[in-house]
Amino acid sequence: MAAFKTLDDLSDIAGKRVLVRVDLNVPMADGKVSDKTRIERVAPTILELSKKGAKVILLAHFGRPKGEPVADMSLSLIVTAVNEVLGEKILFASDCIGTDAADAVSSMQNGDILLLENTRFHKGEEKNDALFTEELAKNGDIFVNDAFSAAHRAHSSTEGLAHHLPAYAGRTMQAELEALQAGLGNPVRPTVAIVGGAKVSTKIDLLQNLVKKVDCLVIGGGMANTFIAAKGIDVGKSLCEHDLGETAKAIMAEAEAANCAIVLPVDAVIAREFKANAENETVAIDAIPADAMALDVGPKTVEAISEWIGKAKTLVWNGPLGAFEIAPFDTATVAAAKFAAERTRAGALTSVAGGGDTVAALNHAGVADDFTYVSTAGGAFLEWMEGKVLPGVEVLKKG
């Protein structure tokens, strides 16, 4: 982590106004926060700064208000949940710039925590507008970015502020960057990547990047059918992007050139209906009936995947192996996840996972806490795995 400035590089911050970009874009149900995970993730940074006597000023977005104030996207709705997680009473300002924000900041005592209103209530935020960024910067002496999930966006509160104030990575950002560095930046080999999900079309860049970086690429989920079909095998009514056959062939050729093994399903759990507990059977991958669809990989495929996990030192996981949301098509994902978790607990594997479906799948398997690191960042995690530059990370680099 020497390449990035972190809170360890900060000293004597008592009385300093610290603008902290956090991710508080939490799910709501019946007017209340239904999942506090993102608040819990940023709590260590907020509390550390507060205990050191800083005036902690939180910047965040909530929903997609498109540059206009929207009542049900006001951060005032989550103040109670933030209070509960932090165990501290936080202050709230009805704007993130202007008189309301300035007055709220000027009345802060050392250690106070102030949440400013949704940054996206202003059009300048997503445009990374210079004047809007300057207005935000007026309320701070230091900028801390703890929102990796928004780091792939060059917005005023994620990238722009770093050009106006000394900028540092918060603890969550630091943990994410360290995990990703361990997973793909400079991994201990052998390195295995598991990529699943519905479509190849959403993960072409990811696959093309991974085959150059890992020793084995496991392809599961609906996207595996596109690769299988590209090899001339009939996948019946399975989800398949037949028009991407040539793309799949090119990726397989790139993998071969890079000496990266590709693991595709050799058997599948098939059904005629996509519903829970549908009548199903396991068949060889080249024996899928014309009226059936593959909804999970079979036990022989799980065995092959487990063999690779068993000899891997590093595992990067994005996407489930089957339709894990409905039983019994969660079997392969759960089995592989539990084995990876077991290897991680034993200290034999560094396991890094991310992406919405992936987090849900690991929670479903009951092993999310056993992985080395599970990222709650969707788009940013994917773009990092694709090898893309993340604006909000670049501005935190030393030198």
N, C-alpha and C positions, 0 to 999 in steps of 0.2 A: 504493500500500500504506500510505499515511499513516493510513488508517482503522483499521489493526490494529497491535497491539503485537507487535514481532518481537524476535529476538535482538539486533538493532541498538540496541534500547532498553535492553539489559542492560549493566551495567558492574560491575567489581569483584566478580566472582562466585567468586573463588578461596576455597575452603573452604565455599562455600554448598552446601546439599543441594538439588539440582534434580530434582524429580520430572518425568520426561519420559514422556508418553503416546505410545506408538508402536504401529504396526500390525505385529505379528509373526505374524499368522494365516496362516502359510505352508502350502502344500500339502506333504504327506508321501507317500513311497513307500518301502516296505520299511524303515520306521523311520528314514528320513533325509529331510531337506528336499530336495524335488525342484525347487523354484524359489525362488531367493534374492532375487528382485526387490524384495520389500517390505523386506527387511533392508537391501539396498543403498540404497533410497530414504531410509531414516532414518539411515544411517551419517554423513552430513555433520553433522547436528545433534548427534549423540552425540559425535563426535570433536571438534567445535568446542568444546563445553562442557567436555569432558575436558581438552583442551589449555589451556584457560583456568583450569584448576585446580579446577573444580567437582567435587563428588561427584555423579556422574550415576546416578540411580536410575530404572530403566526399569519402566514399568507397561504391561501388555499383556494382551489376552485371547487365547485359543486354543481354537477350536471352540465348542461350545455345551453346556457341562457342567451348565447349569441350576442353578447355585448349590451344587453339590456337587463335592468333589474327584474327578476321574476320571483314572486313571493315564495313559491314552494321550492325555490333553489337558494334560499337564504341560508347562510351558515348559522344563523341564529337558531335554526331548528336542531342543530347538533350540539349546542353548548352544554346541555345537560349531560349528554353521553361523554363529552370530553372531560367535564368535571368529574364524572364517575371514574373514568379510567385513570386520570392523573391524581385523583385524590386531593385536588387543589381547586379552589374557586377561580375560574378564569373570567377576565373582563371581555367585553364585546363592543366593537365599534361598528356603526351602521354603514361605513364606507371604508375602502382600503386606501383612498387618497383624499386630499382636500381637508377642510376644516374639521370634520368629524373625526377623521383619523388622527390628525395632528393634535387635536385637543386631548384625545384619549391617550396618546403616547406621552404627551407632556405631563399628564397627571399620574403616570406610572411611578411606583416605588421600585427600588431594587428587588429583583426576584419575582416581580409581578409577571403574569402571563396574559397577553392580550390577543384575542382573535379578531382580525379584521374581516370585513365582509368580502364575499365572493369576488375574486379578482376578475372573473369573466363577466361581471356586470359592466365592464368597460371594454369597448371594442379594441382599445390599444393593447390589451393583454395578449391576445392571440396573434396580433400583428407585430408584437415585439416593438411597439412604437416608442421612439426615443423620448418623446415628451412624457408619455405615461410612465415609462421606466424611471425617468428623473423624479417624477412625483412620488413614486414608491420609495425611491432611494432616499428622499428627504427625511424619512422617518427612521432611518437606520444608520449605524456606524459600521456594522459587520453584516455580511450575508452568509447564511448557512442553508445549503440545499439538502433536504432530507427526503426528497420526493423522487426517487429513482424512476417510479412509474410514469412520471411526466418528463423525464430527462430526454426523451426522444423528440420533444417539442421545443423549438426555439422561441419561447414566449418571454414576455418581460420578467415574470416572476421566476422563471426557471433558468434563463440564460442571460437576459439583458442586465439584470442587477449585478452580475459578476463583473461587468465592465465599469461599474460605478463604485462598488464597495469591495473590500477584501473578502474573498469568497472561500468557503470551506465545506467539506462534506460532513453531514451529520452522521450519527451512528448507524442509522438504517441504510443510508446511502453507502457508507463505508463497508458495512457487512455485505451488501449486495455486490459491490465492486470486488471485494475480496473473494466472495463465493464464485463469481463469474470468472475471475482470474484463475482460480483453482480449477474451475470446470473446463474452460476453453482457452484462456490466455496462456497459461503455462502448466498444463495438467500433468499429473503423474500417470505414466502409461503402464499398461494398455488403457485406452480411453474408449468408452462405448457411449453412443448416443441412441436413445430411443425416441423416435418421432412418430406420433400417431395423429389421429384426427380424421376428419371427413375428406378433405380435398387436398390434392397435390397443388392445385392452382394457388392456394394461399401460402404455400411453404416452399416454392421453387427456390427462392434465394437462400432460404435456410438449408435446404438439402445440398445445394451446390457449394455452400460454404463448409458444411460439416464434413463432406467426403474428403476435403483437403486437410481436415484437422483431427479426425478421429480414426481409430484403428478398426472400429466396427460400427456400422449404422444399421440399426434395427428399424424397419418400417412396418407399422401396424395400422390398425383402424381402416376406415374406408379408403384412405389413400393407397394402401397396399394393393388394392384391387387394380388400380391403374397400372402399377408396375407388373403385376401378374398378367394382366391382359396384354401388356406390351410384349410379353414373352410368348404370346400366341395361345394363352390358356383361357378357356371360356369361363367367365365368372358369373354366368347366369344373370339374375336380376340384381346382383350386388351393386351398391353405389360405386360408380366407376366413371372417370373422365377419359373416355376413349380418345377424345381429340388431343389428349396430352401424351399419347403413346410415344411419340418421338422424343418428347422432353424426358420422359422416364428412361428411355433407352440412352439418351445423352448423359443423364445423371449416373446411370449404371456404368457407362463407359468411363466417365470421369473418376468414379470410385475405383475401378479396376486400375486405371493409370496411376492413381494415388496410393495403391496398395491398401485400400480400405475395403474390408469385407462388408457385404450387404446381406442382411438376414431378412428374408421375406417369408411369409407363412407357407408352411408345407402341408398344413391341414387347417380346416376351418369348421366352426360350429355354424350350421346353416338352419334357416327356418323359412317358411313361406309367408309368415306375418311378422311385422315389426311391432311386437307387443310383449309385455312381461309374461314370462313363463310360456311363451309360444312353443308349440311342439317343435322339437329340434333334434338334430343328429350331427355327429362329427364325421366328416368325410375328408379324403385327400383333396388337396387344393385343385387337382385336375379332374375332380369328380363332382363338381358342383352342378346339380341339375338345372336345366334351363329355367325352371319356374321357382328357383330358390335363391336366397341371398345369404352371403356370409356376414354374420353379425359379431363374430369373435374369432380369434385365432384358436387353433386346437391345442391339445396337450403336447404333441410332438414339437410344435412351434415354441411353446412355453419352455420346453426342455432345452431347445437350442438357444433361446434367449437367456435362460438361467445359466447355461454353460458359459456364455460370454460374460454375464454379470459376475459369475464365480471367479473368473480370472482377471476381471477388470480391477484397476486401481481407482479409476475415475468414471463416474456415470453422469451423463446429462440427459434429462428426460423432459420432453415436451409433447404431450398428447397421449390419450389412452390407446390401448391395443384393440379395443372393441367397443360395442355400444354399452359402456359400463353403467349407464343410467338405469338399465333394465335387466333384471335377473332372467336367465342365468348368464347373460352375455357380458357380465362383469368378471367372470372367472379368471381369464388370462391376465387382465390388468391387475387384479387383486393378488394373484399368485406371484407375478413378477415384482410387484411393489413390495410385498412382504419379504421376498427373498433379498431384494436390494436393501431393505431396512435392516434385515438380520445381519447382512454383511457390513453395513454401516455401523451398527451397534457394536460389532466385533472389532471395529477399528481397521477393517481391511479395505474399506471403500469410502471414497469421497463422493457423495451423491448430491447433485444440484438439480432442482426441478423448478419449472415455472410455466405460466400460462393458465388461464381460467379453468379449462377442463382438466388440466393436470392436477391443479390444487384440489379441485372437487374429487377427482379420482383417488388421490392419495388420502384425502380425508375419509372417503368412502371405505378405503381399505384399512383405515385406522392407523396409518403409519406416517402421516405428514410430519409429526414431531420427531420421528426417528431419522429422517433424512438430514444430511449435513446442512442444507439450506433449501428452503422452499420460497421462491419469489412470488410475491403477490402482484408484481408488475406484469401486465399483459403485453401490450405493444412494445414497451421499452425492452423487456426481456427478449422478445422475439427478434427485435431489430439488432440487439447486441449479438444474439446467436447467429444472425445473418451476416455479421461482420461489419455492420454499418456504424458510422460515427454518430454518437449521441451528443447533441449540442450542450445539454445540461451537465454532461460529464466532462466534456472537453475543457470547459472554462474553469474546472476545479483542478486541473493538472498543475503541478509545480513547474516552475521555469517557463 
